[in-house]
């Protein structure tokens, strides 16, 4: 059995086995590297690899092993990958520490995706969340975020629109307290 088959088997676990898989990742840094490298491939299941890495980060917090792939994940966004893969990469990039330059690249990418009606609304929502998170570091852009939202709100579903509006209000309140 080759390396990709092992990873594909690992990624196609059911809900119960998923917990076991995440624990296994924590005890095996080499497996984290394999999953990260697989997630950057053109394989149809590569989005699942990013998804597993996100679950891992949710459980164990940021890991330098994953952070070392941040440039590769950012480059991967520029490829013509599926919406689910983009969504999972943006979620992952939100969870790891990025340099100012990397953060700026992802911010620009997310901004460009907000008005793209050809991608899923969930991708645009995750992009907007990245922009909101960035505004927590740079409160001076909070006002611009409202303008961005007003430009795209008619292209979002009612639920996502409401969720984003609530997040904007919370972000403004947090930024005004600083």
WOLINHU-V232928 format. One record per residue. NEAR is the number of other ideal C-beta (glycine too) atoms within 8 Angstrom. Layout:
BEGIN
NEAR, NEAR
END
This chain:
BEGIN
3, 5, 6, 8, 8, 9, 12, 10, 8, 12, 12, 7, 9, 5, 5, 6, 8, 11, 8, 9, 11, 12, 8, 10, 12, 9, 5, 8, 6, 6, 10, 14, 9, 10, 15, 13, 9, 13, 12, 10, 7, 3, 8, 3, 9, 14, 12, 9, 14, 15, 9, 15, 14, 12, 10, 14, 14, 6, 7, 6, 4, 9, 10, 6, 9, 15, 10, 6, 10, 12, 7, 8, 14, 13, 8, 11, 12, 6, 6, 2, 9, 6, 9, 8, 12, 13, 12, 12, 12, 16, 11, 14, 14, 10, 9, 11, 4, 9, 5, 6, 6, 12, 11, 8, 9, 14, 11, 8, 12, 13, 10, 8, 12, 13, 8, 8, 5, 3, 9, 8, 9, 9, 13, 16, 12, 12, 14, 14, 11, 14, 14, 12, 9, 11, 13, 10, 6, 7, 8, 5, 9, 11, 7, 7, 13, 9, 8, 12, 12, 7, 8, 11, 10, 4, 8, 12, 6, 6, 6, 12, 10, 8, 9, 13, 10, 8, 11, 12, 8, 8, 13, 9, 8, 9, 11, 6, 5, 5
END
